[in-house]
């Protein structure tokens, strides 16, 4: 798939997100939180690197609070000028501050101490934003490159946290384009259930949990 095809796919997926009503998006966020907390990769984690959803992304606020209630240490990203990510602890909704970044959407970021870009290497699970995932666990991101840097940092450190992507139901697709540096995720959580991808099975051995 060419870069123009990839861009067209991103535009299509983003248009579908914009068509969701606020009520449908809120219901999806609540369902995703319930489903994600069922995942053994998150249930067994002590530290989870997550993110605060923005715009039409599947909502993460319910999940962040659910992780804290479950006793998890939650790290949230802080965007750096070069598009890399620093990290800070999530201490509840009051610990978030709206931050303006030149040329980008305003983000909610942790207002507490900065732990450094390498803090993510101590996470047991990393939640990744994305636009789609396929049956092999390959993720289509938004193209900004921040999480490519995170994944490269994990690889350099020899860290192997569970990688989980949060999506709407129709964003689990037959195939997404991949590049040599791409990493498959271990699981996806959607409003209707979770799907796990086998690390060792190139065909993507899966199991689903649904209502």
QUIDA-V584975 format. One record per helix or strand. SS is the DSSP state (H for helix, E for strand). FROM is the first residue (numbers start at 1). TO is the last residue. If there is no record, write none. Layout:
# QUIDA-V584975
ss=SS from=FROM to=TO
ss=SS from=FROM to=TO
This chain:
# QUIDA-V584975
ss=H from=3 to=18
ss=H from=22 to=38
ss=H from=40 to=43
ss=E from=47 to=50
ss=H from=61 to=69
ss=E from=73 to=79
ss=E from=85 to=89
ss=H from=93 to=95
ss=E from=96 to=99
ss=E from=107 to=110
ss=E from=114 to=114
ss=H from=117 to=122
ss=E from=125 to=128
ss=E from=132 to=134
ss=E from=139 to=140
ss=H from=146 to=157
ss=E from=162 to=166
ss=H from=169 to=171
ss=E from=172 to=173
ss=E from=187 to=190
ss=E from=193 to=197
ss=E from=206 to=210
